[in-house]
Amino acid sequence: MTKNIFRLSFAIIAALSFSSCEDSIDLDLGTPVDQIVIDAVINQTADTQFIKITKSIAYLDNGTYKGYEMDTVGILDTSNFVFHQFTYRGNGVYYFVPSSANVFKFGSTYQLIAKDGADTYFSQSTLNSPTSIDSFTYAYKERGSFGGPKGNYITLWAKDKVGKGDFYWFKLYRNDSLQATAGDILIAQDNSTTADGKGDGDLFIVPIRDNFTSRPFISGETARIEILSITPELYYYLNLISTQLNNTGLFAVPPSNIPSNIVCVNDQKKKVLGFFSMAGKVSTQKIVIP
């Protein structure tokens, strides 16, 4: 009898303890402060290049980011001091159409310059050469490599560049639409996801080359992959973004703004969000799933 009473008392205490974890609390996040956000990843191809400038919004605000117009926005080539000015298209979007491929040259250093009244925003990045792609295939599988349902899965056959310390960002396009959810951020250091460098110059490992989508492709859909050779700084920036977007569960930490590599030259106290980086790009041909 005593043992049964003890068990019942323990169950009641445990239930009350766990239920206390569900109590709601009010957080004072303070008055939100608008900050400039500059997103600029520029590659060496003849594709139209874009820089997007917006204003940040409060964490609990479900609205959309508002575009922001500045006086002058562009990229300075430090090798010949040519300034490539970007044209404003509206809603915070600036664009530049290169006269040909390789207007931006591998190994050169470039500077982002954006002037807004008395403020000048600045950042600097080097353009790294891209890797090469051997082939891009698809196959029907009864089960995906990472537990996905049966269907058509794509595989990227490409190698890391020889020499340790290369960083990559892989982008998947499904029917010409960039896949941009939290789980779609796929980055690599050399041919792997770690910094051991043991597979330098080898094929990208399976968790990279076979891990482009959790949903298999269906008949009639198209697939394409871009590989960007990026700077170490952009690699770690994307890693922080992925961590924040997947920051859930029992051990989640309070969200915070991710540090930027862009500064306000005339006012160091004025914080800026976003990132600037040059990136060498190579792209696969489209595959149409029959």
Buried (B, 14 or more C-beta within 10 A) or exposed (E): EEEEEEEEEEEEEEEEEEEEEEEEEEEEEEEEEEBBBBBBBBBBBEEEBBBBBBBBBEEEEEEEBEBBEBEBBBBBBEEEEEEBEBEBEEEBBBBBEBEEEEBBBBEBEBBBBBBBEEBBBBBBBEBBBBBEBEEBEBEEBEEBEEEBEEBBBBBBEBBBBEEBEBBBBBBBBBEEEEBEEEEBBBBBBBBBBEEEBEBBBEBBBEEBBBBBBBEBBEEEEBBBBBBBBBBEBBBBBBBEBBEBEEBEEEEEEEEEEBEBBBBBEEEEEEBBBBBBBBBBBBBBEEBEBE
